[in-house]
């Protein structure tokens, strides 16, 4: 992270400092123009754009098909009849059974045959089958066609997911998977909107004399069109032609996939609580989704097509909840927000059973969708943060399989239970309350979801409490409750080239002139052992270092730094100005390396004894500008070497000694991720962070930094500085 070259690692300033404190030079970097972020880089790829558009259309078709098929089944039976409920249950079972019987085969076929051809064939075949579904009213035919569509969908999903690494740069797989998640879940409201739009479209066609097309038939035909267009788009994607090879065997079924994932998460209480909570709430949501059409029709007395309107409200809430997540997580810890959102979503799912009017149901549906959207995104993010990279795939396989199995179990079982209960009257003393199987089943599903959410929340809060009790934070020194040292600990953070060392030098000079006793230091480094670790961490020849190794080495160097430099200075009442500290590890390893905040915080809490800075100065700068500054300084140093050491030989000697270090060689996307990590940390800990724009001229930035620190470092009562020895010449060079 830091690129300073001093061997002493720290120095004390008690008099006017040398104004010529030099910047640390970075090696020669290849200057690059402005590039798009990871998402932009994905969309710049023609093949990915086509792949994404095809996936989006196919997912939209899946949601439209689900809603339209539900209404189609209900149209074959009178409201409130058991046949309508049993028909819904049977159709949902037709969607579930392929996962059990055809799931293992789909993975094998996706590995055996050309994936692009499979994607095209499955899309076009589903388009044809939905044309037949739209024109059929025979229940047995609908069951068989639905079963066939789901088999093709499983084959499509296996081939689609397996083809993604072939068209996406490995660095962008995380972002590609996040977009994949959006396509899978985020299109639900759009599917409902399209289905709702079929009502006026059908009325328009009927006004033109086309009386044979009702809204449901039109929605199903539109669905067929999405699959047709998706197949044509995927045909234009350049995928490598392949046959079955010796890659990972994909023949495991859903049950084995789930067991494999559960074996990995058995010892992770936080992850276990996340998955079980979401799976339980998905079951309750599945009950509402499958019984919703009959609930709207029979219990609320509305038209069948009003189900589309209700799902539009739920979907709109879903998107709103997703949009609110960054705002909320900047103010409330995710581990506390997730169980609350999950519990409220389950409570609203339970409340649906008692709603008397369609208008009130829409309001509750909007809130339910918002809470569900928050829960999905926060839970997904927490799984990423709390799961190691080498077991992440298996953990997410358990997550996806569990939610899918839970949802489809609810879709398949709830209608049969509601139909078996039927309708009746509950007698409570003199009161007679009419009840129905639909409302009772929704209530039971909601209670199961609520129990799961409460259990998950208790485990998460217990995990947080145990974590705090097992690893108490030691502020600055000694055991909890011990007197605090009289000094002040200030750290400077920012991306490469943000000007941290320049501003530290300027602040140290100002504070020394004001009479403060100042120690300037930087990380990694300081004591001899930390300096040796620093050399290893920044060694350009150490490419391929595992992210966890990197995180542990930074923490190990920090132990020496804290115990031998920072704490002794604080005990003496000095002001410690440190170039980088724990927040760098959170931004670089926790965020950019995707190790997650939790593990990085735990490691460093133990390594430092809980020592945290009093204030963090974050110099905000665009990553491209920071790297440009580093490259410019590198060229300046090279020119100095050229003049002082004999032409090109001197330049090469300098570059050999001071080439780009291991961190500087990372991609622009990596440094963008670091910058985003810092911004997230500053939003989360506003009381401790001071954010200053680092793009201005250094003198202006220095004035802003000094003014921002006035609350911690007020002007001294006397401006006269004490007579003190000259500062040591052994001082760190600027580190960016």
C-alpha positions in Angstrom: 0.0 0.0 0.0 2.6 2.5 1.1 5.8 3.0 -0.9 8.1 4.9 1.5 11.8 3.9 1.4 13.1 5.0 4.8 14.7 2.3 7.0 14.1 4.0 10.3 10.3 4.0 9.9 9.5 6.9 12.2 10.9 10.1 13.6 10.2 12.8 16.1 9.6 16.4 15.2 10.0 19.0 18.0 11.4 21.9 15.9 10.8 23.4 12.5 10.9 20.5 10.0 12.8 20.4 6.8 10.6 21.9 4.2 12.2 19.7 1.5 10.8 16.5 2.9 10.7 14.5 -0.4 7.9 12.4 -1.8 8.5 8.7 -2.0 9.1 7.7 -5.5 7.2 4.9 -7.2 8.4 2.9 -10.1 7.6 3.5 -13.7 3.9 2.9 -14.2 2.2 2.6 -17.6 -0.1 5.6 -17.8 -3.6 4.6 -18.8 -6.5 6.7 -19.8 -9.8 6.9 -17.9 -11.4 3.5 -17.8 -14.9 2.5 -16.8 -15.5 0.7 -13.6 -16.0 -3.0 -13.3 -19.6 -2.9 -14.4 -18.8 -0.5 -17.3 -15.9 -2.8 -18.3 -18.4 -5.7 -18.4 -20.8 -3.8 -20.6 -18.1 -2.8 -23.0 -17.8 -6.4 -24.0 -20.0 -7.2 -27.0 -20.3 -10.8 -26.0 -21.3 -10.0 -22.4 -23.8 -7.4 -23.5 -25.5 -10.0 -25.7 -25.3 -12.7 -23.0 -26.7 -10.3 -20.4 -29.5 -9.2 -22.7 -30.4 -12.8 -23.5 -30.4 -13.7 -19.8 -32.5 -10.7 -19.0 -35.2 -11.6 -21.6 -35.3 -15.2 -20.5 -35.6 -14.3 -16.8 -38.4 -11.8 -17.7 -40.1 -14.6 -19.6 -39.9 -16.9 -16.5 -41.6 -14.3 -14.3 -44.3 -13.5 -16.8 -44.9 -17.2 -17.4 -45.3 -17.8 -13.6 -47.9 -15.1 -13.1 -49.8 -15.8 -16.3 -49.9 -19.5 -15.7 -51.3 -19.1 -12.2 -54.1 -17.0 -13.6 -54.7 -19.4 -16.4 -55.2 -22.3 -14.0 -57.6 -20.3 -11.9 -59.6 -19.4 -15.0 -60.5 -23.1 -15.4 -62.3 -23.3 -12.0 -64.9 -21.2 -10.1 -63.6 -18.9 -7.2 -63.0 -20.6 -3.9 -63.2 -24.2 -5.3 -60.8 -26.9 -4.2 -60.1 -27.8 -7.8 -58.6 -24.3 -8.4 -56.3 -24.7 -5.4 -55.3 -28.3 -6.3 -54.7 -27.1 -9.9 -52.3 -24.4 -8.6 -50.5 -27.0 -6.4 -50.2 -29.4 -9.3 -48.8 -26.8 -11.7 -46.3 -25.7 -9.0 -45.3 -29.3 -8.5 -44.7 -29.5 -12.2 -42.2 -26.7 -11.7 -40.6 -28.4 -8.7 -40.2 -32.0 -9.9 -37.7 -31.3 -12.7 -35.2 -30.0 -10.1 -35.4 -33.4 -8.5 -35.4 -35.7 -11.5 -33.7 -33.6 -14.2 -31.3 -31.5 -12.2 -28.4 -33.9 -12.3 -28.8 -34.6 -16.0 -28.9 -30.9 -16.9 -25.5 -30.3 -15.4 -24.0 -33.3 -17.3 -25.5 -32.2 -20.6 -24.3 -28.7 -20.1 -20.7 -30.0 -19.8 -21.1 -32.5 -22.6 -22.4 -30.4 -25.5 -21.8 -27.0 -27.1 -23.2 -24.5 -24.6 -24.2 -21.8 -27.1 -26.2 -24.4 -29.0 -27.9 -25.6 -25.9 -28.8 -22.0 -24.9 -30.3 -21.3 -28.3 -32.2 -24.6 -28.5 -33.6 -24.3 -25.0 -34.8 -20.7 -25.6 -36.4 -21.5 -28.9 -38.0 -24.6 -27.5 -39.5 -22.8 -24.6 -40.9 -20.2 -27.0 -42.7 -22.9 -28.9 -44.0 -24.6 -25.8 -45.4 -21.3 -24.4 -47.3 -20.8 -27.6 -49.0 -24.2 -27.0 -49.6 -23.3 -23.3 -51.2 -20.0 -24.4 -53.7 -21.9 -26.7 -54.4 -24.8 -24.3 -57.1 -25.1 -21.6 -56.7 -28.8 -20.8 -55.2 -29.2 -17.3 -53.3 -32.4 -18.1 -51.7 -30.7 -21.2 -50.7 -27.7 -19.2 -49.1 -29.9 -16.6 -47.0 -31.8 -19.2 -46.0 -28.6 -21.0 -45.0 -26.9 -17.7 -42.9 -29.9 -16.7 -41.2 -29.8 -20.1 -40.6 -26.0 -19.9 -38.9 -26.4 -16.4 -36.6 -29.2 -17.7 -35.5 -26.9 -20.5 -35.1 -24.0 -18.0 -32.8 -26.2 -15.8 -30.7 -27.0 -18.9 -30.6 -23.4 -19.9 -29.5 -22.3 -16.4 -26.7 -24.9 -16.2 -25.3 -23.9 -19.6 -25.7 -20.2 -18.9 -23.9 -20.2 -15.6 -21.1 -22.5 -17.0 -20.6 -20.2 -20.0 -20.1 -17.0 -18.0 -16.4 -17.4 -17.2 -15.7 -17.9 -20.9 -16.8 -14.4 -21.7 -16.0 -12.4 -18.5 -12.6 -11.4 -17.3 -11.8 -13.3 -14.0 -11.4 -9.9 -12.2 -15.0 -9.0 -13.0 -16.7 -12.3 -12.1 -18.0 -10.9 -8.8 -19.7 -8.0 -10.5 -21.0 -10.4 -13.2 -22.5 -12.6 -10.6 -24.1 -9.7 -8.9 -25.8 -8.7 -12.1 -26.8 -12.3 -12.5 -28.5 -12.1 -9.1 -30.3 -9.0 -10.2 -31.5 -10.7 -13.4 -32.8 -13.7 -11.3 -34.7 -11.8 -8.7 -34.9 -8.1 -9.7 -37.0 -8.7 -12.8 -40.0 -10.0 -10.8 -41.7 -6.5 -10.6 -41.1 -6.0 -14.3 -42.7 -9.4 -15.1 -45.7 -8.2 -13.1 -45.8 -4.9 -14.9 -45.7 -6.6 -18.3 -48.4 -9.0 -17.2 -50.5 -6.0 -16.0 -50.0 -4.2 -19.2 -51.6 -7.1 -21.1 -55.0 -6.1 -19.7 -55.3 -2.7 -21.6 -53.4 -4.3 -24.5 -56.1 -7.0 -24.7 -58.8 -4.5 -24.4 -57.3 -2.6 -27.3 -57.1 -5.7 -29.5 -60.7 -6.6 -28.6 -61.7 -3.1 -29.7 -60.0 -3.8 -33.0 -62.0 -7.0 -33.4 -59.5 -9.6 -32.1 -61.8 -11.1 -29.5 -60.0 -14.4 -29.0 -57.0 -13.0 -27.0 -57.6 -12.4 -23.3 -54.9 -10.7 -21.1 -53.6 -14.1 -19.9 -53.2 -15.5 -23.4 -51.5 -12.3 -24.6 -49.1 -12.4 -21.6 -48.1 -16.0 -22.5 -47.6 -15.1 -26.1 -45.5 -12.1 -25.1 -43.5 -14.6 -22.9 -42.9 -16.8 -25.9 -41.6 -13.7 -27.7 -39.0 -13.0 -25.0 -37.6 -16.5 -25.3 -37.5 -16.2 -29.1 -35.6 -12.9 -28.9 -33.3 -14.3 -26.2 -32.3 -17.2 -28.3 -31.5 -15.0 -31.3 -29.3 -12.8 -29.1 -27.4 -15.7 -27.6 -26.7 -17.1 -31.0 -24.6 -14.0 -31.8 -22.3 -14.6 -28.7 -18.9 -16.0 -29.4 -18.4 -18.9 -27.1 -15.6 -21.4 -27.4 -16.8 -24.7 -28.9 -16.3 -27.4 -26.5 -17.1 -31.0 -25.6 -17.1 -32.7 -22.3 -13.8 -32.5 -20.6 -12.2 -33.5 -17.3 -13.4 -30.4 -15.4 -15.3 -30.5 -12.2 -18.0 -33.2 -12.3 -21.4 -31.6 -12.3 -23.4 -34.7 -11.8 -24.3 -34.1 -8.2 -28.0 -33.6 -7.6 -29.7 -30.9 -5.6 -29.5 -32.9 -2.4 -25.8 -33.6 -2.6 -25.1 -30.0 -3.6 -26.9 -28.8 -0.5 -25.1 -31.3 1.7 -21.7 -30.3 0.4 -22.4 -26.7 1.1 -23.8 -27.4 4.6 -20.7 -29.3 5.5 -18.6 -26.2 4.9 -20.9 -23.8 6.8 -21.5 -26.1 9.8 -18.8 -24.3 11.9 -19.8 -20.8 10.8 -22.6 -19.6 13.1 -23.1 -16.2 11.4 -23.4 -17.8 7.9 -25.6 -20.6 9.2 -28.0 -18.0 10.7 -28.0 -16.0 7.5 -28.9 -19.0 5.3 -31.5 -20.5 7.7 -33.2 -17.1 8.1 -33.5 -16.4 4.4 -34.6 -20.0 3.6 -37.4 -19.8 6.2 -38.7 -16.4 4.9 -38.5 -17.7 1.3 -40.9 -20.4 2.4 -43.4 -17.9 3.7 -43.0 -15.8 0.6 -43.6 -18.8 -1.5 -46.9 -19.5 0.3 -48.1 -16.0 -0.4 -47.0 -16.1 -4.1 -48.7 -19.4 -4.8 -51.9 -18.6 -3.0 -52.0 -15.0 -3.9 -54.1 -15.3 -7.1 -56.8 -17.2 -5.3 -56.6 -14.9 -2.3 -57.2 -11.9 -4.5 -60.0 -13.6 -6.4 -61.9 -15.6 -3.7 -61.0 -13.7 -0.5 -60.9 -10.1 -1.7 -63.5 -10.5 -4.5 -61.3 -9.0 -7.2 -60.8 -9.9 -10.8 -58.1 -12.5 -11.6 -56.0 -9.9 -13.4 -55.7 -7.8 -10.2 -53.1 -10.3 -9.1 -50.8 -8.7 -11.6 -51.4 -5.3 -10.0 -50.6 -6.6 -6.6 -47.4 -8.2 -7.7 -46.4 -4.9 -9.4 -46.7 -3.2 -6.0 -44.6 -6.0 -4.4 -42.0 -5.7 -7.1 -41.9 -1.9 -6.9 -41.3 -2.2 -3.1 -38.6 -4.8 -3.8 -36.7 -2.3 -6.1 -37.2 0.5 -3.5 -35.8 -1.7 -0.7 -32.8 -2.5 -2.8 -32.2 1.1 -3.5 -32.4 2.0 0.2 -29.7 -0.4 1.3 -26.7 1.8 0.7 -28.4 4.7 2.6 -29.3 2.5 5.6 -26.1 0.5 5.9 -24.1 3.7 6.0 -25.9 4.5 9.3 -26.8 1.1 10.8 -24.5 -2.0 11.0 -25.6 -4.7 8.5 -25.6 -7.4 11.2 -28.2 -5.4 13.1 -30.2 -4.2 10.1 -30.6 -7.7 8.5 -32.5 -9.5 11.2 -34.8 -6.5 11.8 -35.7 -6.3 8.1 -36.1 -10.1 7.8 -38.3 -10.2 10.9 -40.5 -7.4 9.7 -40.9 -9.0 6.3 -42.0 -12.2 8.0 -44.4 -10.3 10.2 -46.0 -8.7 7.2 -46.3 -12.0 5.4 -48.2 -13.3 8.4 -50.4 -10.1 8.4 -51.5 -10.8 4.8 -53.8 -13.6 6.1 -55.9 -11.0 7.9 -56.2 -8.3 5.3 -59.8 -7.5 4.3 -59.4 -5.2 1.3 -57.4 -5.1 -1.9 -56.2 -1.6 -1.3 -54.8 -2.4 2.1 -53.2 -5.6 0.6 -51.4 -3.4 -2.0 -50.0 -1.2 0.8 -48.8 -4.2 2.8 -47.4 -5.7 -0.4 -45.4 -2.6 -1.2 -43.8 -2.7 2.3 -43.3 -6.4 2.2 -41.5 -6.1 -1.1 -39.2 -3.3 0.3 -38.3 -5.3 3.4 -37.7 -8.5 1.3 -35.4 -6.5 -1.1 -33.4 -5.1 1.8 -33.1 -8.6 3.4 -31.9 -10.3 0.1 -29.3 -7.7 -0.7 -27.9 -7.3 2.9 -27.9 -11.1 3.4 -26.2 -11.6 0.1 -23.5 -9.0 1.0 -23.0 -10.5 4.5 -22.5 -14.0 3.0 -19.7 -12.5 0.8 -18.1 -10.8 3.8 -18.3 -13.8 6.1 -17.3 -16.5 3.7 -13.7 -17.4 2.7 -13.0 -17.4 -1.0 -12.1 -21.1 -1.2 -15.5 -22.2 0.3 -17.6 -19.3 -1.2 -18.9 -21.3 -4.1 -20.1 -24.2 -2.0 -21.6 -21.8 0.5 -23.6 -20.0 -2.1 -24.6 -23.3 -3.7 -26.2 -24.2 -0.3 -27.8 -20.7 -0.2 -29.3 -20.9 -3.7 -30.3 -24.5 -3.4 -31.9 -24.0 0.0 -33.9 -20.9 -1.1 -34.9 -22.6 -4.3 -36.0 -25.8 -2.5 -37.9 -23.8 0.1 -39.7 -21.6 -2.4 -40.8 -24.5 -4.6 -41.8 -26.6 -1.6 -44.1 -23.7 -0.6 -45.3 -23.4 -4.2 -46.1 -27.1 -4.4 -47.5 -27.8 -0.9 -49.5 -24.7 0.0 -52.3 -25.1 -2.5 -52.9 -28.7 -1.4 -53.0 -27.8 2.2 -55.4 -24.9 1.5 -57.6 -27.1 -0.5 -57.6 -29.8 2.1 -58.7 -27.3 4.8 -61.4 -25.8 2.6 -63.8 -23.3 4.1 -65.6 -23.2 7.5 -66.5 -21.2 10.6 -64.5 -20.7 13.7 -66.8 -20.5 16.8 -65.4 -18.4 19.7 -68.1 -18.3 22.4 -70.9 -16.3 20.8 -68.8 -15.2 17.9 -68.7 -17.0 14.6 -65.7 -16.2 12.4 -65.6 -17.4 8.8 -62.2 -19.0 7.8 -60.8 -20.4 4.7 -57.9 -22.7 3.8 -56.2 -19.9 1.8 -56.0 -17.6 4.8 -55.1 -20.3 7.3 -52.3 -21.6 5.0 -50.9 -18.1 4.5 -51.0 -17.6 8.2 -49.1 -20.9 8.8 -46.5 -20.0 6.2 -46.0 -16.5 7.7 -45.6 -18.0 11.2 -42.9 -20.4 9.9 -41.2 -17.5 8.2 -41.5 -15.4 11.4 -40.1 -18.2 13.6 -37.2 -18.6 11.2 -36.4 -14.9 11.1 -36.5 -14.6 14.9 -34.3 -17.6 15.3 -31.8 -16.2 12.8 -31.9 -12.8 14.5 -31.2 -14.3 17.9 -28.2 -16.2 16.5 -26.8 -13.2 14.8 -27.1 -10.9 17.9 -25.7 -13.7 20.0 -22.8 -14.0 17.7 -22.2 -10.3 17.9 -22.4 -10.3 21.7 -20.1 -13.3 22.0 -17.6 -11.6 19.6 -17.6 -8.4 21.7 -17.3 -10.3 25.0 -14.6 -12.7 23.8 -12.4 -9.9 22.3 -12.9 -6.7 24.3 -11.4 -3.7 22.6 -8.4 -2.3 24.5 -8.4 1.4 23.8 -4.9 2.6 23.4 -3.2 0.8 26.3 -3.5 -1.7 29.0 -6.6 -3.5 30.1 -10.1 -2.1 29.9 -10.6 0.6 32.5 -6.9 1.5 32.7 -5.9 5.2 32.4 -5.6 6.4 28.9 -2.3 7.8 27.6 -2.3 11.6 27.2 -1.2 11.6 23.5 -3.3 11.8 20.4 -3.2 9.2 17.6 -3.9 10.6 14.1 -3.8 8.4 10.9 -3.8 9.5 7.3 -5.5 7.3 4.7 -6.0 7.4 0.9 -5.2 5.7 -2.3 -1.8 5.7 -3.9 -0.7 9.2 -4.9 -3.3 11.0 -2.7 -0.6 13.1 -0.9 -0.6 11.5 2.5 3.1 12.0 3.3 3.1 15.5 2.0 0.2 16.4 4.3 1.7 14.6 7.2 4.9 16.5 6.8 3.1 19.8 6.6 0.9 19.1 9.6 3.9 17.9 11.6 5.6 21.2 10.8 2.6 23.2 11.9 2.1 21.3 15.1 5.8 21.5 16.0 5.7 25.2 15.5 2.7 25.4 17.8 4.6 23.5 20.5 3.3 20.0 20.1 5.6 17.1 20.5 5.1 15.1 17.3 6.1 11.6 16.1 5.8 10.8 12.4 5.7 7.2 11.4 4.2 5.1 8.7 3.0 1.5 7.8 4.1 -1.0 7.1 7.4 -0.4 8.9 9.0 1.1 11.9 10.9 -1.4 14.0 13.4 -3.7 12.2 11.1 -6.7 12.0 8.3 -4.6 10.6 10.7 -3.2 8.0 11.6 -6.7 6.9 7.9 -7.6 6.6 7.4 -4.4 4.6 10.1 -5.3 2.1 8.4 -8.7 1.5 4.9 -7.1 1.2 6.0 -4.6 -1.4 8.4 -6.9 -3.3 7.4 -6.9 -7.0 8.7 -10.4 -7.2 6.1 -11.6 -4.6 3.2 -11.7 -7.1 0.7 -14.4 -6.4 0.7 -13.8 -2.7 -2.6 -15.1 -1.2 -4.8 -12.3 0.1 -5.0 -13.9 3.5 -1.2 -14.1 3.7 -1.0 -10.5 2.8 -3.6 -9.5 5.5 -1.7 -11.5 8.2 1.7 -10.0 7.2 0.3 -6.5 7.5 -1.2 -7.4 10.9 2.1 -8.9 12.0 4.1 -5.7 11.1 1.4 -3.7 12.9 2.1 -5.6 16.2 5.7 -4.5 16.2 4.8 -0.9 15.1 2.1 -0.5 17.8 4.1 -2.0 20.7 7.5 -0.4 19.9 6.6 3.0 18.4 3.0 4.1 18.7 2.1 3.1 22.3 5.3 4.4 23.8 4.8 7.7 22.1 1.2 8.0 23.2 2.2 7.1 26.8 4.6 10.1 26.7 1.8 12.4 25.6 3.0 12.9 22.1 0.9 13.4 18.9 1.5 10.4 16.6 0.9 11.1 12.9 0.8 7.7 11.1 0.8 7.2 7.3 -1.8 4.3 7.1 -3.1 2.0 9.8 -6.0 -0.5 10.2 -8.3 1.3 7.8 -5.8 0.6 5.0 -6.2 -3.1 5.7 -10.0 -2.8 5.7 -9.9 -0.9 2.3 -7.2 -2.9 0.6 -7.6 -6.5 1.9 -11.2 -6.3 3.3 -12.8 -4.5 0.4 -10.6 -4.7 -2.7 -9.3 -8.2 -2.0 -12.8 -9.2 -0.9 -11.8 -10.8 2.4 -14.6 -8.9 4.3 -14.5 -6.5 7.2 -15.2 -9.0 9.9 -12.0 -11.1 9.5 -9.8 -8.1 9.0 -11.2 -6.3 12.0 -10.8 -9.4 14.2 -7.2 -10.0 13.1 -6.2 -6.4 13.8 -8.1 -6.1 17.0 -6.0 -8.9 18.4 -2.8 -7.7 16.8 -3.1 -4.2 18.1 -4.9 -4.9 21.4 -7.8 -2.8 20.2 -5.7 0.3 19.6 -7.7 2.6 17.3 -6.8 6.1 16.0 -8.6 9.1 17.6 -9.1 10.5 14.2 -8.6 9.4 10.6 -7.8 11.9 7.9 -9.0 10.5 4.5 -7.5 12.3 1.5 -10.1 11.7 -1.3 -8.7 11.5 -4.8 -9.7 9.9 -8.1 -7.7 6.7 -8.5 -6.5 7.5 -12.1 -5.2 10.9 -10.9 -3.4 9.2 -8.0 -1.7 6.7 -10.2 -0.8 9.5 -12.7 0.9 11.4 -9.8 2.8 8.3 -8.8 4.0 7.8 -12.4 5.0 11.4 -12.7 7.1 11.2 -9.6 8.7 8.0 -10.9 9.7 9.7 -14.1 11.1 12.7 -12.2 13.2 10.4 -10.0 14.3 8.5 -13.1 15.4 11.8 -14.7 17.4 12.7 -11.5 19.1 9.3 -11.7 19.8 9.9 -15.4 21.6 13.3 -14.6 23.3 12.1 -11.5 24.5 8.6 -12.3 25.4 8.7 -16.0 22.7 8.7 -18.6 20.6 5.7 -19.4 22.6 3.4 -17.1 21.7 5.7 -14.2 18.1 5.6 -15.1 18.0 1.8 -15.4 19.8 1.5 -12.1 17.3 3.7 -10.4 14.3 1.9 -11.9 15.8 -1.4 -10.9 16.0 -0.1 -7.3 12.7 1.7 -7.2 10.4 0.1 -9.7 6.6 -0.2 -9.1 6.0 -2.2 -6.0 3.6 -5.1 -5.8 0.6 -3.0 -4.8 1.2 -0.2 -7.4 1.2 -2.9 -10.1 -2.5 -3.7 -9.4 -5.1 -2.8 -11.9 -7.0 0.5 -12.0 -10.1 -1.4 -11.1 -8.4 -2.7 -7.9 -7.5 0.9 -6.9 -11.1 2.0 -7.6 -12.2 -0.7 -5.3 -9.9 0.6 -2.6 -11.3 4.1 -3.1 -14.8 2.8 -2.8 -13.8 0.9 0.4 -12.5 4.1 2.0 -15.7 5.9 1.1 -17.8 3.1 2.7 -15.6 3.3 5.9 -16.0 7.1 6.1 -19.8 6.9 5.8 -19.9 4.2 8.5 -17.7 6.0 11.0 -18.5 9.7 10.5 -17.5 10.7 14.0 -13.9 9.4 13.6 -13.3 10.3 9.9 -12.2 13.7 8.5 -12.6 13.6 4.7 -10.6 16.2 2.7 -10.4 16.7 -1.1 -6.9 15.8 -2.1 -7.2 17.1 -5.6 -6.5 20.7 -4.6 -3.0 22.3 -4.4 -1.0 21.0 -1.4 -1.1 24.3 0.5 -4.8 24.5 0.3 -5.2 20.8 1.4 -2.9 21.5 4.4 -5.0 24.4 5.6 -8.1 22.3 5.3 -6.5 19.4 7.2 -5.3 21.7 10.1 -8.7 23.3 10.3 -10.5 20.0 10.4 -8.4 18.7 13.2 -8.9 21.7 15.4 -11.4 19.8 17.7 -8.7 17.3 18.5 -5.6 19.6 18.3 -6.7 23.1 19.4 -4.4 26.1 19.1 -2.0 26.1 22.1 -2.2 28.8 24.7 1.1 30.2 23.6 2.4 30.2 20.0 6.0 30.1 21.2 7.5 26.7 20.5 9.9 25.3 23.1 13.6 25.0 22.4 14.2 21.5 21.2 16.9 19.6 19.3 16.8 19.4 15.5 14.7 16.7 14.0 16.4 13.5 13.0 17.4 13.3 9.4 16.2 9.7 9.4 12.7 10.4 8.3 10.2 8.6 6.0 9.9 9.9 2.4 6.4 10.7 1.2 4.4 7.6 0.5 1.7 8.9 -1.7 
